[in-house]
Amino acid sequence: MIQILLGNEAFARGAYEAGVRVAAAYPGTPSTEITENIAKYGEVYTEWSPNEKVALEVAIGASIGGARALACMKHVGLNVAADPLFTAAYTGVNGGLVIIVADDPGMHSSQNEQDSRCYAKAAHVPMLEPSDSMEAKDFMRFAYDISEKFDTPVLVRSSTRVSHSRGLVKVMDRKDVPLKEYKKDIRKYVMMPGMARVRHVEVEKRETGMESFAETFALNRVEMADTKTGVITSGIPYTYVKEALPDASVLKLGMVHPLPKKLIADFAKKVDKLYIIEELEPFFEEQILAMGISCEGKALFTRQGEYSANMLREKILGVKAEFNQTEDLPQRPPVLCAGCPHRGVFYTINKLKLSVMGDIGCYTLGALPPLSAMDAVVCMGASIGMTMGMEKARGSGAARHTVAVIGDSTFIHSGIAPLIDMVYNGGTSTVMILDNSTTGMTGHQNHPGNGKDIRGREAPVLDIEQLCKTIGVKHVAVADPFDLFELEKILKKETEREALSVVIVRRPCLLLDGKSVKPSVLIKGCKNCGRCLKLGCPALIKGDKEVTVDETLCTGCGLCIKVCPHDAIHAGKAGKK
């Protein structure tokens, strides 16, 4: 049967058809939908893990236990999971173990660009890279076969375009893969130094075997055409090559590590000019140049962002696109949703002139004008550690003027350990946990703090307030972000303490809490002072003489009513009278 599937849906289908029994992940765009779709298959145990490291460890345990297992994450999530990945490369597998990692060229939803192929090379594990939805599904079967054939974890690399594009996919029945027998084997699975030294030798032997395997592997294929131009490529850039250079000869690499060096050398001899077309790092190019093969790559193409067929036509053929579809388009800056509970938090922080060490989540948007209430953002969970560092570098005065802001899901992901650090090492700053009862930015996934599992079933609720007290935080307050007066009062009190404090700002995400939506507001007698515009609400529209309300956006949250100094905004039907 043929279906039209998102790349991420196809990955999930491929894992299901390959007989996967256990799948674990932490949400991260552009990989999130893989696990959401695997959860639809009742034969597969699926979970949202607290973070990517835990997800991979769950998958490793399932693999050792004899099941085919899967862990999914985005590129920066692989950083979090790198510790178990590198050692799992030594232990090898029992049941097949596959890690899907989705890179984000162009940083559509990420804090950096990162080429995960470098992890495959560093960890000495094979990596496959599909180009479309059909390959996304089919490559999963190959990945599990390779994992069990070579006793290794296998990385499968996606990208934003593969994950979020749709294509025709032929779906098949699920393969019946029996649970493998589990045998205790400490020399294989216990990585004490003595055992690890022996396993490292096995890793080198395995990689040599995989290099030979790559030479005839079906996913590495040569498409000979005009020999004047040759291209070596993989993944989504392959589709750009086929569109922009239909007459070129192409070596399409489905296995991007290890490389089939003989196949590459033979192909290079058959073409007059060789181009290496790969997004992000010169991963292929550097290895091919080291082989003594002349080629052109990053000197012509950028390391930054995504490629396109138009780019290839311009750089190789000298043909510029007749139009630039991005010219003269209006800017659409990212903004917190109208009625977002985070808006009152950042308005108050800005009003109090506090410095903010921020974190990854919707609340990162608080950095933008007019809220302008964020000083630094690095990675998941970093806000608390950075606040501690700022305090220790600049003294207790900095502690009175600096707060850490982190979301509930991110706090569970990687904020608990740095909060323990602050307790243990005498930090006196204030940590704000913005609890909106979901993993918001990636599409409202459940987590241990909201009492639902990945399939929406009831689950134990992590009490964040009690957790903070248990690890030693003596001052824990809870605030409502829509009660601006009380929030400001609490925040003043806690930041003036010479002791560590946590303020949990609790309101469900508006998109999940329909009960909080009220009739939109009425503006009457506006003085056009602009105070309400400092909220940065997209429902408020600045005019020449007065502010108006877009009633299609207004949720009636009431924040503008509370900040208006002229009593010109009231609950009621939106508009002007």
N, C-alpha and C positions, 0 to 999 in steps of 0.2 A: 504494500500500500504506500502511495506517495502522499506526503504531507508537507505543508509549508511551515518550516520551523525556524525560530530564532536560533542563532548559533548556540546560545546557552541551553536552550531546550534540546538541541541536537546532542550536545555533550551529555546531558542527563539521560537522554534516550540511549546513547551509546553505552553509557555505564550500566544502565538497566539491562540492555541486551547482552552485555558481556558477563552478566552474572554477578554483579556487585551485590554484596550483602550488607555492607556498612559504609555510610557516607557521613562526613562531618565537615563543618565549615564555620567561619565567622563571616557575616555579610560584608561585602566590599565591592563597590562598583568598579569595573564592569563584570564581576564574576557572580554576583548575588543570585541571579535567576537559575543558575545551574542547580544549586541545592534546593531552591524552592520547588523546582520541577522534579527532582529526584524524590522529594517528600511525597509526591503524588503516587508513587509506586509502593504499594503495601508490602512487597517482598523485601524492600530495602529499609533497614534501620537507618534513620536519618536524624541528625541533631544539629542545632545551632550550638556551637561550643562557645565558651567565654572569650576565647581568642584563637588565633590561627595556630599557635604552638600547641595548645590543647587539642585542637582539631586534628592536627597531624599525628599527635601521640595516640589519640583514639584510633586513627586509621592504622598506625603501626601495630598497635596491640591486636587489632582485628586481623591484620595480615599474619602476624606471628601465630595467632590462633587458628589460621588455616582458611580465612575468608578472603575473597577479593574485596579490597577496600579502596576508598576514595577520599581525598581531602581537597577542598577547593578554596581558593583565595585570590586576591589581587596581588599585584607585584610587591607593594609595600608590606602586605601580609606575609609574603615569603620571607621577608627580613625577620619577622617575629618568629617564624617557624624554622629558621635556618639551623638552629641548634640541633633539634632532632633530625632534620634532613641529612646533615653531614654525617651523623653517626649511623643513621639508618642505611646510608650507602655502604657502611662497613658491615653491618649485621646482615644485610640482604633481607629477603622476604621468605615467607612460606606461601600464603596466598598472595596473588598479585597486588601490588601497591602502586597507585597512580596519584600524582598531585597535579591538578590543573591550576595553572597560574595565569592570570589575565593581566597583561601589560596595558598601559594607557598612554600611548604616544599622543602628544598634544595636550596631555593633562586635562582632559575634559572633567575629571572628577577626582583629581589626585594632587598631592603636594609636591611630587617630583616625577620626572621621567626616569625609568629604570629598565634596563634590558635584562630580563631574567635568563637569557641564554648563558649569561656569565655565571649564573649559579650552577647550571648543568656542568659546565666545564670545571668549575672550582670543586664541586662535590663529586665529580667523576660518575655522573649518572646520565643515562641517555635522555634526550628531549626530542619530542615530535612536535610539529607545528602545522596544523591544518590551515587551509585557505578559505573555506566556506562551510556552510552548515552541513552539507553531505559529508565532507571530510571530517568535520568535527565529530559526527556520529561514528563514522567508520574507523577513525584513528584510535578511538577508545579500545576497540577490539584488538588492534595491533599492539597498543600500549600494554594491555594485560598479558598478551602472549609473550611479549618481549620481557616484561617483568619476571614472569615465571621461568622463561627460557634461560635468562642470564642471572637470575637471583638478585634482582636489583629494584629499587624504586625507579619509577619512570616519571619524568616531568612532561606534561603536555602544555604547550604555550598557546594562549589565545591573545587577542588584542581587542580593543574596544570595537573595531569594525567587524571582526569575526563574531564576537559575542553578541553584538546588537544588530546584526544584519539578518535578514531572512532569506531562506532558500529552499529549494525542493529537496526533500529527504525521503529516501526509501526506508521505511521502518520494517523491522523483522521481529521474529519471536525472540523471547528471552532464551539465552543459552543456559542450559542446566549445568552448573559448575558445582560439583560436590565439594563440601567442606574438606579441606586437606587434613590429614592426620597431624596432630600436634605432638611433637617429641621434645622433651627437655634437652637443650643443647647449649650449655653455658659458654662453650668455646665460640659458638656462633652468635649468641644473643647477649652475652654479658661483656660489655666493652671496658673491662679493666685493661690497663696498659699491655700486659702480656698477651691477652687475647687480641687486642686491637692491632698490635704489630703484625700478627699473623693474618688478620683479616685485611689489613692494608695491602698485603701482597696479593690476596685474592682479588681485591678491587682493581689492581693494576692488570692482572691476568684477564679479568672480565672486560676491562676497557679495550684491551688488545683484541679480544674476541669480538667485541661489538664493532670495532673499526673494520674488521674483515667482513662482518655481517652487513655493514652499511654499504659496501661496494655493490652488493646484489639485491639490496632491500627494495621491495616493490614500490615503496613510497618515494624513493629517490629515482626520478625518471628524466630521461633526455627527450626533448621534443625538437628534433632537427628540422630546420627550415633554411632560410637564407643564411649562409655562413659568413656574410660580411659582419653581422652583428650577433654576438652571443651574450646571454644574460644568465647569471646565477642568482637565484632568488628563492624565497620561501614565503609562506604565510600570505597575508593579505596583499603585500606588494606583487605577488604573482598575478593577481587579477588585474592590477594596474598595468603590468607588463603586457599581458595578453590584449588589453584594450588599446594601449598606446603604441605598442610595437608588435603588431600581429604577424609580421614576417620574420621576426628575429628567432634565432635558435635559443632554446631555453633549457637549462638544467634546473629543474624544480626539486628542491630538497625538502622532503617530508620529514626526514630525521636531520635535525640541525646540530646535533651533537651525539656521538662523534661524527666528523665529516668523512665522506668517502673520497679519500685523497686521490686514489688512482682514477676513479670516475671523473673527478674534477680535472685532473691533468689531461686525461684523454679528450674531454670535452673542450678544454682550452686550446688544444692543438688543432681542432677542427674549425675554429672561428678566427676571423681576422682581428676583430676588436672585442674585448671581453669587458662587460660591465657587471659590477656587483651591486645589486639593488636590494637594500635591506634598511628597514627603519631603525632608528636609534643608533647603537654602537656599530663600529666596523668589525663585527664579530667574525663574519666570513672573510672579509677583505684582509684582515691582518694575518689570518692563518694561510690564506691563499698566496699572499705576497711572501710569506715566510717559506712557502714551497718553491719560490723562485718563478712564479707565474705572473706575468705582466697583466694588470687589470686596472680599471678605473672605478672608483667608488666615492668615498667621502670628499675627495677633492672637488667633485662635481655636485654631489648631493649633500644635504644637510644631515647632521646628527639630531636635529631638533624636530619634533612634531611628526605629523603624518605626511605620507606621500600621496600622490594622486596621479591619474593618467595625464592630466594637463602638465604637471611638473615634469614627468618623464618626456613628454613631447617637446617641451621647451628646452630641457637640458641636453637631450640627446639629438633631437631632430631640428632644434632651433625654431620650432613652431610655437608661437605664443597663442594662448586661448583668445578667442575673439571677444570675450567679455569676462569680466571678473564678477562673479555672482555675489561677492562680499562687499563690493563698492557701494557706498552711499546708503547702506542699510542702517536703520536707527540702532543705537546701542541698547542692549537689554541687560543692564547690570543685575547680578544675582541679588535677591532681596528676601528677607524673612517674610513668610506668608502674612497676609492680613489676619490679625487675631492670634499670631504666634505668641505663646507664653514667654518666650525668650526676650521679646521686645522690651517689656517693662524692666527686665533685669539690666539690660544694657543701657537703657535710658537712665536708670538710677546710678549705675556705675559711672556713666559719663557725667552726670550731675555732681557726683561726689569727687570727681577728678582722680579716680583710682587708676593705677596701672594694672593691666591684665595680662597674665600669662595664659594663653588660650589653648584649645585642644581641637581635635578633629570632630566635626559634626556640623549640624545646621547652624549652631551658634557661632561658628567661624564667621558667618556673615555679619556679626556684630562689629567686625573690624571696619566696615565700610561706612562712609558718611551717609546720613548725618549722625548715626549712633557713635561711630568712631571710638569704640570701647574695647579695643583689643590691641595689644602691643606685640605679641609674638605667638606664632603657631609653628610647631615642628612636626610632631607625630602623635600617634595615639598614646594617651596617658602622660605626655611630657609636661603638661601644664603644672602639675604639682611639684615635680622635681625641679623644674625651672624656677618656680616660686621660691623653693627652698634655696636654690643657688643664688638667686637675686638677694634674698635676705642675708645669707652668709657673706656675700660679697660687699653689700652696701650697708649692713648693720640693721639694727632694730627699727630705725626710721623707715627703711624700705618695707619692712614687714607691715607697718601701719598703713602703707599706701599701695601695697601690691596684693592682689588676690589671684588665686588660680580658679579658672572656670573650666568645668568638665561636665559632660553629659552622663546620664545614668548608665547607658550601655558602655560608653568608653571608660567610665570609672571601673566597671566590672572587668572590662577587657584588660586594662593595664594601669589603673589608677590606684588600686589597693596597696600595692607594694610601695610606691612612693609616699603614700600617706603614712604607712608604717614607718618609713624613713624619717618623715617629719616628726612623728611622735618619738621615735627612738633617739634622734639626734637633736632634739630640743628646738624644733621649728616653732615659730610664734605667729606665722601668717594665717590668713583666712582662705579656706578652700570652699568654693561654691559648686555644689553638685546640682546641675539643672536636670531635674527628674521629670521627663515628659512621658515616661512609661512605655518607651519604644526605642528601637534603633531607627531614628527618623530619616536621616539623609539618604540611606540606601533603600528606603521604601517600606518602613514600618514593620521590621521583623521583630519577633518576640525575643526576649532575653530573660535571664534568671530573676530579674527584678520585677517582672510584670505578671508572673503567675501563669504563663501559657508556654507550651512547647512549640516546636516548629509546625506541628499539625493543628495548633489551636486548642490542644487538650489542656486541662487543668494541670498545673505543676506547682511544686513548692515555691513560695515567694521569698526572695532574698530581701531581708529587712535592712536597707542601707543605713538607716538611722542607728539601729542596734549594732550593726557591723562597725560603724565608726566608733561607737562607744566601747565596743569590745576590744578594739585594737589600741585603745588608750586615749582617744580624743575626749577631753573632759567637757568641752563646750560645743554642743550640737543644737542648732536651731532649725526650725522648719518655717518656711515663708511661702506666701501665695504671691506670685509675680504680678497678679492683677490688683493687688492691694498695695499700691505704690507707697502710701504713707507708712504702712507697717514694714514693708520691705526696706525702705530707707532707714527707718528706725533701727531695725535689726542689724542691717549692714554697718551702720555707724557704730553701734555698740560692739559688734564682734571685731571690727577692724581696729578699734581703739584698745582692745584687750592686749596685754602683754603675755598672751598665751595662745596656743594653737586653737583654732575654732573651725567648725564646718557649718555652713549654711546650706541646707537642702531646700532648693526652690522647686516646689512641686505643683505641677499642673499637667494634665494629659495633653499631648499634641492635639491641636484643634482639629486636624484632619481625621482624628480617631474619636473625638469627643463631640459628636453632633449636638449633645444636650447643651453645650456652652454657647452655641450660636444663637444670637438674639436679633431682634429687629435692628436694622441699621440706624445710624444716628441722624439727627436733624441739626443743621447749623443755622442759627438765626442771630443776626447782629454781629457777624464776624468783624474784628478790627484789623485783620490781616497782619497780626503781630508775628506769626510764624512759629509760635511756641509748639503747637501741635505737630508741625512738620518735622520737629526734632525727633519725633518717634520713628521717622522713616517708614511710616505705614503706606503701602501702595494704594490704599483706598482713599487717601487724602490727596487732593489735587490743588496745587498752588495756582491761583488766578491773579490777575492784575490788581483786583480790588478785594478779593476775599477767597477763602479756601472753600472748596466744594468737596462732596463725597461721591465716590463711585459706588453706588449701591449694589453693583454686581460683585464687588469685592468685600465690602464692609461686612464684618461678622458681629458687630455690636459688642465688641469686647469691653468698650468703655474707657480705654486708656486715654483717648483724646479728650473725653469729658473731664477726666481727672487733672489733666495738665493745662487745660485752657484757663488762663487767668481772668477772662472776661465773662465767664459763665455763658458762652455763646454756643456751646455744643450740648445737646440733650439727647436722651434716648427717644427714639421714634423713627418715623419713616425718613429715609435719606433724602437729601435735597436741600433746597433753600426756600424759605418762606419770609 
